[in-house]
Amino acid sequence: MNYPTAAGTTDLASLIPTIWAPKAQMKFYSRTIMAQIANTAYEGLISKQGDKVTINNTPDITINDHVMGQDLSYEQPTPSDVDLLIDKGKSYSFAIPDIGKKQSIINFLEDWSEDASKQMKIAIERSIFADVYADAAALNQGASAGKLSGDIDLGSSGSPVALTNSNAAELIIERAGVVLDEQDVDDDNRWIVLPAWACARLKTDLKDASMTGDGKSTIRTGLVGMVDRFKVYQSNLLYKTVADSADNVLFGTNQALTFASQLVINESVKAQSTFGDLFRGLQVYGYKVVKPEAMGRLYIDKA
């Protein structure tokens, strides 16, 4: 809409040029937290899609009763192993015409490349959350969770647990926490990932957001704070079951999930059939729940 003019005044709208802003409109991105909750120790070992990293697990040593003078029998511990397959990939590709690049005041390459990088992280993380929740130990999910108790309700298909303003902290401390405790999981590096609405109810339950250490947290990483021994992260990328309208919340320690990723290709080439540049990138990655007993699934809804 042109600036209004009074009656009888010459309209000079056709002489006023359109001005393009030198910076693109800011976009908002979902937070990514995989680097905070997963073990990335094997990331430096991969180089291309299709690679495989074999991870050895420490064997269980048998403890025997002993009496004085008894001959010892020596076992031969055999370590088990698990394969981390780098068998998945995500790519991006876009073109920038030479004319547009020369005449525009916006740095398309910088702006679009940054967007591609962020969208890549989001796409990879969403695919992981949609898959790994099912790999949690059977005793760490469902309506009868708990290795020792067997009566901890973490929600099940068709019957999610209702997370409210008054029970959010209890679900984390008395249910998720006890499930890991009964698996003898270390207290160190425990985490839980909640959707935004659940984080809001958790803060309401605690009455004071400072109780989660929010004032000291790095919000850009999605870290909400601490509850009991859990670092609470917020994410909009958790897998939601449409049938129940329920969220598959994950909790565990950094020992549970291993993740490896590498940007294999990030290049530009001249277009062959037109004037311009073609930009493309390939990210390969793999993930594996290597210690299922150190990860659990809490199935919640807003009811």
C-alpha positions in Angstrom: 0.0 0.0 0.0 1.4 3.4 -1.0 1.5 6.4 1.4 -1.9 8.1 1.2 -2.2 11.5 -0.6 -4.7 14.3 -0.2 -7.2 15.1 -2.9 -5.8 17.1 -5.7 -2.2 16.1 -4.9 -0.1 14.5 -7.6 0.4 10.7 -6.9 4.1 10.0 -7.2 3.8 6.3 -6.2 5.2 5.1 -9.6 8.4 7.1 -8.9 9.1 5.5 -5.5 11.3 2.4 -5.8 10.7 -0.8 -4.0 13.5 -1.4 -1.4 14.6 -5.0 -0.6 15.9 -5.5 2.9 19.6 -6.5 2.9 18.9 -9.3 5.4 16.4 -12.2 5.1 13.6 -12.6 7.7 14.7 -14.4 10.8 13.5 -18.0 11.0 12.7 -20.0 14.1 14.1 -23.5 14.4 13.3 -26.5 16.7 15.9 -27.1 19.3 18.2 -30.1 18.7 19.7 -31.9 21.7 21.2 -35.2 20.4 24.7 -34.1 21.3 23.6 -33.6 24.9 21.8 -37.0 25.5 23.8 -39.4 23.3 27.2 -40.9 23.4 29.2 -39.6 20.4 32.5 -41.3 21.2 32.6 -43.2 17.9 31.9 -40.3 15.6 35.5 -39.9 14.5 35.6 -43.5 13.2 33.2 -43.0 10.3 33.9 -41.7 6.9 31.1 -42.7 4.5 27.6 -44.1 4.3 27.7 -47.8 4.9 30.5 -47.8 7.4 30.2 -50.1 10.5 31.7 -49.6 13.9 31.8 -52.7 16.2 31.5 -51.8 19.9 32.7 -54.3 22.5 30.7 -54.8 25.7 32.3 -55.7 28.9 31.5 -59.3 29.9 29.9 -60.3 33.2 32.5 -61.9 35.6 31.0 -64.7 37.7 31.3 -64.3 41.5 31.6 -67.6 43.3 31.4 -68.7 47.0 34.8 -69.6 48.4 36.1 -71.8 51.3 39.7 -72.1 52.6 41.8 -74.5 50.5 39.4 -74.6 47.5 40.8 -75.0 44.1 39.9 -72.1 41.8 38.2 -72.6 38.5 39.1 -70.0 35.9 36.5 -68.9 33.4 37.2 -67.5 29.9 35.2 -64.2 29.7 33.9 -63.6 26.2 33.0 -60.0 25.4 29.8 -59.5 23.3 29.7 -56.8 20.7 27.1 -54.6 19.0 27.4 -53.0 15.5 26.8 -49.3 15.0 25.8 -49.1 11.3 26.3 -45.8 9.5 23.5 -46.6 7.1 21.4 -43.5 6.9 21.8 -40.2 5.1 20.2 -36.8 4.6 21.0 -34.4 1.8 20.2 -30.9 0.5 20.6 -29.3 -2.8 19.7 -25.9 -4.2 20.6 -23.6 -7.1 21.6 -19.9 -7.2 21.4 -18.2 -10.6 24.4 -16.0 -11.4 22.1 -13.0 -12.2 20.3 -13.3 -8.9 23.6 -13.6 -7.1 25.1 -10.5 -8.7 22.0 -8.2 -8.5 20.7 -9.2 -5.1 21.8 -7.4 -1.9 21.1 -10.6 0.1 23.9 -13.2 0.5 21.9 -16.1 -0.6 24.7 -18.6 -0.2 25.4 -17.8 3.5 21.7 -17.5 4.4 20.5 -20.7 2.6 23.5 -22.7 3.7 22.9 -21.9 7.3 19.2 -22.8 6.9 20.2 -26.2 5.3 22.5 -26.9 8.2 19.9 -26.3 10.8 17.2 -28.2 8.9 19.5 -31.1 8.5 20.0 -31.4 12.3 16.2 -31.2 12.8 15.5 -33.9 10.2 18.1 -36.3 11.7 16.9 -35.8 15.2 13.3 -36.2 14.4 14.0 -39.5 12.6 16.0 -40.8 15.6 13.2 -39.9 18.2 10.7 -41.7 15.9 12.6 -44.9 16.1 14.7 -45.4 19.3 11.9 -45.2 21.9 10.9 -48.8 21.0 14.4 -50.0 21.8 14.3 -49.2 25.5 14.4 -52.3 27.7 11.0 -54.0 28.1 11.2 -53.5 31.8 11.7 -49.7 31.3 8.4 -49.1 29.6 4.7 -50.0 29.7 2.2 -50.3 32.5 4.2 -52.9 34.5 7.7 -51.4 34.4 10.4 -51.9 37.0 13.0 -54.7 37.0 12.3 -55.4 40.7 8.8 -53.9 41.4 7.0 -54.6 38.1 4.2 -52.3 39.0 5.4 -48.9 37.8 3.0 -47.4 35.2 4.9 -45.5 32.5 1.9 -45.7 30.1 1.1 -48.1 27.3 -0.6 -48.2 23.9 -4.2 -47.1 24.3 -3.5 -46.0 27.9 -1.1 -43.2 28.2 -0.3 -41.6 31.6 -2.0 -38.3 32.1 0.7 -35.7 33.0 -0.9 -32.9 35.0 0.2 -29.7 36.9 0.3 -31.8 40.1 2.0 -35.0 39.1 4.7 -34.0 36.6 7.6 -34.1 39.1 6.3 -37.4 40.6 6.4 -39.0 37.1 10.0 -38.1 36.8 11.3 -38.8 40.3 9.1 -41.7 41.5 8.6 -43.5 38.2 11.4 -42.7 35.7 14.0 -42.4 38.4 13.0 -45.6 40.2 12.9 -47.6 36.9 16.6 -46.6 36.3 17.5 -47.3 39.9 16.1 -50.8 39.7 18.4 -51.4 36.7 21.4 -50.2 38.7 21.9 -47.4 36.2 24.4 -44.7 37.3 23.1 -41.4 38.7 25.6 -39.5 36.4 24.4 -37.9 33.1 20.7 -38.8 33.6 18.3 -36.9 31.2 14.7 -36.8 30.2 13.3 -35.1 27.1 9.8 -33.6 27.4 7.5 -31.7 25.0 7.0 -28.0 25.6 3.5 -28.5 27.2 4.9 -31.0 29.7 7.8 -28.7 30.7 5.2 -26.0 31.4 3.3 -28.3 33.7 6.5 -29.5 35.4 7.3 -25.9 36.3 3.8 -25.4 37.6 4.1 -28.5 39.7 7.3 -27.2 41.2 5.7 -23.8 41.8 9.0 -22.0 41.3 10.9 -22.4 38.0 14.2 -21.6 39.9 13.9 -25.0 41.5 14.9 -26.5 38.1 18.0 -24.2 37.9 16.5 -22.4 34.9 18.5 -19.3 35.7 21.7 -21.2 35.1 20.7 -23.2 32.1 21.6 -22.7 28.5 18.1 -22.3 26.9 19.4 -22.6 23.4 20.3 -26.2 24.0 16.8 -27.0 25.2 18.0 -27.6 28.8 15.2 -26.6 31.2 17.0 -27.5 34.4 17.5 -30.3 37.0 14.8 -32.4 38.7 16.1 -35.0 41.1 19.1 -36.4 39.2 17.7 -35.7 35.7 18.6 -32.9 33.3 15.3 -31.9 31.8 15.4 -31.1 28.1 12.6 -29.6 26.0 12.1 -30.7 22.4 9.4 -30.4 19.8 10.8 -33.3 17.9 9.6 -36.2 20.0 7.5 -38.8 18.3 3.8 -38.4 18.8 1.4 -41.3 18.5 -1.5 -40.0 16.5 -4.0 -42.7 17.6 -3.6 -41.8 21.3 -2.5 -38.2 20.8 0.3 -39.1 23.2 4.0 -38.2 23.3 6.8 -40.8 23.5 9.0 -39.3 26.2 12.5 -40.7 26.5 14.7 -40.8 29.6 18.0 -42.4 30.4 21.7 -41.8 30.5 24.4 -41.0 28.0 25.5 -44.6 28.1 22.2 -45.8 26.5 22.3 -44.3 23.0 25.3 -43.9 20.7 25.2 -41.6 17.7 27.7 -40.8 15.0 27.3 -38.4 12.1 29.6 -36.8 9.5 29.1 -34.2 6.8 30.7 -36.2 3.9 30.0 -33.7 1.0 29.5 -30.0 1.1 30.3 -28.6 -2.3 29.3 -26.3 -5.1 29.5 -27.0 -8.9 28.7 -24.9 -11.9 25.3 -25.6 -13.5 25.7 -27.2 -16.9 22.4 -26.1 -18.6 22.1 -22.6 -17.2 24.1 -19.8 -15.6 24.4 -20.4 -12.0 25.9 -22.5 -9.2 24.6 -25.7 -7.7 25.1 -26.3 -4.0 24.7 -29.7 -2.3 25.5 -31.5 0.9 25.3 -35.1 2.3 25.3 -36.0 5.9 25.6 -39.6 6.9 24.7 -40.9 10.3 23.9 -43.9 12.4 22.5 -44.6 15.9 22.1 -47.5 18.2 20.7 -48.2 21.7 23.7 -50.0 23.0 22.5 -50.3 26.6 18.7 -50.7 26.5 18.6 -51.0 30.3 19.8 -47.4 30.6 16.9 -46.0 28.6 13.2 -45.8 29.2 10.0 -44.6 27.6 7.3 -42.6 29.4 4.1 -42.5 27.4 2.1 -39.3 28.3 -0.8 -37.2 27.2 -2.5 -34.0 28.4 -5.6 -35.5 29.8 
